[in-house]
Amino acid sequence: MKIKLLTVAYFLFLALVVYCADTRAHQHSLSFIRSIPGGDKVGHFLLMGGFAFVLNLGLSCRTLSFAGKSFLIGSLTALSLITIEEFSQRFIPYRTFDLLDLTADYLGVFLFSWLAVFVNNNRKTSTTVAE
């Protein structure tokens, strides 16, 4: 139950960050990140990777099979939302679509999704051992 609450809180936090970026609210907070070389890309990597991590854990790393392959539902959801948000920037004043931002997002999702599977499997193993 705690991970589901964390997932919702994290999603709301990301929605707030996107809102602030889209409306230029709290630009001074975001300018600090931009002042660090590569900070924007690292931010994308960590924020979106973290989103995929908590989303996958919140869904207990459930998968969807397609064409003989399994895909994490949380990762597919995160990738879809991230892609829509990044492409929407083409239509929002003050924002610019950046393929490198999207690449950093995707790399974060892939790495942190793998980490979520690892954590989820260890959580199952430790629960089974404790019983």
Secondary structure as UniProt FT lines:
FT   HELIX           2..23
FT   TURN            24..26
FT   HELIX           27..35
FT   TURN            37..38
FT   HELIX           39..58
FT   TURN            59..61
FT   STRAND          63..66
FT   TURN            67..68
FT   STRAND          69..72
FT   HELIX           73..88
FT   HELIX           89..91
FT   TURN            93..94
FT   HELIX           99..130
//
